[in-house]
Amino acid sequence: MARNKLTGTIAFKERQQFRQAWLWTLIFFSAVGSLVLLLVLGLDDLRKGKPGVLNALGIVSGIHLINLSLFYYTCLETHVTDAGIFYRWRPFFRSYNVIAWSEIQEVIVQKYILMNFGYHVSKEYGKVYNTDGGKGIQLILQNGKKVFIGSQRIAALESAIGEFKEVSVQLK
């Protein structure tokens, strides 16, 4: 897998973001909860005119704003072209990871049963790129490595890959 700029004729493109209501609820309430707890615990110091609580509130608020911003702006971009499959996490990577069609031994459309999101490594799936459980493509490479890329538009992704490579479907 090389790092490249997007090349070739695009047959499919998808941009996935972390937009699950439960995730945003969790992030929001953890931020508000920690700020309220810090304020309640530091109320006595605040009344005495000690600025430490305000400094701590500023730092914790800043950390939460960065966290919220990262979750809001982070997206998984996937492109299928005649050159291969391109993917990247924006804004963290400017160039794409690309898997050329010649590197791919097998493509399987399947469900992703683990509850892990983002990037991680799994024995069963290999390197996983996923924003929201569900379905995706399991790529088995010529060198034996595996890559799983989640998709919210699995039928369109399967159709686009089918133009270049045989796809097997194993939805459980």
C-alpha positions as CSV (number, residue, x, y, z in Angstrom):
1,M,0.0,0.0,0.0
2,A,1.5,3.3,-1.1
3,R,0.6,6.9,-0.4
4,N,-0.5,8.8,-3.4
5,K,-2.7,11.5,-4.8
6,L,-6.0,10.5,-6.2
7,T,-5.5,9.2,-9.8
8,G,-7.7,7.6,-12.4
9,T,-11.3,7.8,-13.4
10,I,-13.5,7.9,-10.3
11,A,-16.2,5.2,-10.2
12,F,-17.2,5.7,-6.6
13,K,-16.6,8.2,-3.8
14,E,-17.8,8.4,-0.2
15,R,-17.2,10.7,2.7
16,Q,-18.2,9.2,6.1
17,Q,-18.2,11.1,9.3
18,F,-18.9,10.4,13.0
19,R,-22.6,11.5,13.1
20,Q,-24.1,8.9,15.4
21,A,-26.5,10.5,17.9
22,W,-25.4,8.3,20.8
23,L,-21.7,9.3,20.2
24,W,-22.5,13.0,20.2
25,T,-24.7,12.6,23.3
26,L,-21.8,10.9,25.1
27,I,-19.2,13.5,24.0
28,F,-21.5,16.4,24.9
29,F,-22.5,15.1,28.3
30,S,-19.0,14.1,29.3
31,A,-17.8,17.6,28.4
32,V,-20.6,19.3,30.3
33,G,-20.3,16.9,33.2
34,S,-16.6,17.4,33.7
35,L,-17.0,21.2,33.5
36,V,-19.9,21.2,36.0
37,L,-17.9,18.9,38.3
38,L,-14.9,21.1,38.1
39,L,-17.0,24.2,38.8
40,V,-18.8,22.6,41.8
41,L,-15.6,21.3,43.3
42,G,-13.8,24.7,42.8
43,L,-16.7,26.9,43.9
44,D,-15.2,27.5,47.3
45,D,-11.9,28.6,45.8
46,L,-13.8,30.8,43.4
47,R,-15.5,32.5,46.2
48,K,-12.2,33.1,47.9
49,G,-10.9,34.8,44.7
50,K,-8.4,32.1,43.8
51,P,-8.0,32.1,40.0
52,G,-6.9,28.4,39.8
53,V,-10.5,27.2,39.1
54,L,-10.9,29.7,36.2
55,N,-7.6,28.6,34.7
56,A,-8.6,24.9,35.0
57,L,-12.0,25.6,33.5
58,G,-10.3,27.4,30.6
59,I,-7.9,24.5,30.0
60,V,-10.6,21.8,30.3
61,S,-12.9,23.8,28.0
62,G,-10.1,24.1,25.5
63,I,-9.5,20.3,25.5
64,H,-13.2,19.6,25.1
65,L,-13.4,22.1,22.1
66,I,-10.5,20.4,20.4
67,N,-12.1,17.0,21.0
68,L,-15.5,18.1,19.7
69,S,-13.8,19.7,16.6
70,L,-11.8,16.6,15.8
71,F,-14.9,14.4,16.0
72,Y,-16.8,16.9,13.9
73,Y,-14.2,17.4,11.1
74,T,-12.7,13.9,10.9
75,C,-14.0,11.9,8.0
76,L,-13.1,8.7,6.2
77,E,-12.8,9.3,2.4
78,T,-13.0,6.3,0.1
79,H,-12.6,6.5,-3.7
80,V,-12.7,3.7,-6.2
81,T,-10.9,4.4,-9.5
82,D,-9.5,2.4,-12.4
83,A,-6.2,2.6,-10.6
84,G,-7.4,1.0,-7.3
85,I,-9.0,1.8,-4.0
86,F,-8.0,5.1,-2.3
87,Y,-8.8,6.0,1.3
88,R,-7.7,8.4,4.0
89,W,-8.6,10.0,7.2
90,R,-9.1,13.7,6.8
91,P,-7.8,16.1,8.2
92,F,-5.0,13.9,9.5
93,F,-3.6,12.7,6.1
94,R,-3.3,14.8,3.0
95,S,-2.3,11.9,0.7
96,Y,-4.3,8.8,0.2
97,N,-3.5,5.2,1.0
98,V,-3.9,3.3,-2.3
99,I,-4.4,-0.3,-2.9
100,A,-3.8,-1.1,-6.6
101,W,-6.1,-3.7,-8.2
102,S,-3.1,-5.9,-8.8
103,E,-2.4,-6.0,-5.0
104,I,-5.9,-7.4,-4.2
105,Q,-6.5,-11.1,-4.2
106,E,-10.1,-11.1,-3.0
107,V,-12.8,-8.6,-2.2
108,I,-15.6,-9.6,0.2
109,V,-18.7,-7.6,1.1
110,Q,-19.5,-8.4,4.7
111,K,-20.9,-7.2,8.0
112,Y,-18.5,-5.8,10.6
113,I,-19.6,-7.2,13.9
114,L,-17.2,-5.4,16.3
115,M,-18.2,-2.2,18.0
116,N,-14.9,-0.4,17.3
117,F,-14.9,2.7,15.3
118,G,-12.1,4.7,13.6
119,Y,-8.8,3.0,12.8
120,H,-7.7,-0.2,14.6
121,V,-6.2,-3.6,13.9
122,S,-8.1,-6.8,14.3
123,K,-7.0,-10.4,13.9
124,E,-10.1,-11.2,11.9
125,Y,-10.3,-8.1,9.8
126,G,-6.8,-6.8,9.6
127,K,-6.5,-3.0,9.4
128,V,-10.0,-1.6,10.0
129,Y,-11.2,1.9,8.8
130,N,-14.7,2.4,10.0
131,T,-17.0,5.3,11.1
132,D,-20.2,3.4,11.9
133,G,-20.4,-0.4,12.3
134,G,-22.5,-2.1,9.8
135,K,-21.1,-3.2,6.4
136,G,-18.0,-2.8,4.4
137,I,-15.5,-4.5,2.1
138,Q,-12.9,-6.9,3.3
139,L,-9.8,-6.8,1.1
140,I,-7.5,-9.7,1.2
141,L,-4.2,-8.7,-0.4
142,Q,-1.7,-10.8,-2.4
143,N,0.7,-10.7,0.5
144,G,-1.9,-12.1,2.9
145,K,-2.6,-8.9,4.7
146,K,-6.2,-7.8,5.3
147,V,-7.9,-4.4,5.1
148,F,-11.5,-3.7,6.0
149,I,-13.1,-0.4,4.9
150,G,-16.6,0.4,6.2
151,S,-19.2,2.0,4.0
152,Q,-22.7,3.5,4.4
153,R,-23.3,3.0,0.7
154,I,-22.3,-0.6,0.4
155,A,-24.4,-1.4,-2.8
156,A,-22.8,1.4,-4.7
157,L,-19.3,0.5,-3.5
158,E,-19.9,-3.1,-4.4
159,S,-21.0,-2.1,-7.9
160,A,-18.0,0.2,-8.5
161,I,-15.5,-2.5,-7.3
162,G,-17.3,-5.0,-9.5
163,E,-16.2,-3.1,-12.6
164,F,-12.6,-3.9,-11.8
165,K,-12.5,-7.0,-9.6
166,E,-14.8,-9.9,-8.8
167,V,-16.6,-9.3,-5.5
168,S,-18.0,-12.0,-3.3
169,V,-20.8,-11.2,-0.8
170,Q,-20.9,-12.8,2.6
171,L,-23.5,-10.9,4.6
172,K,-24.2,-12.8,7.7
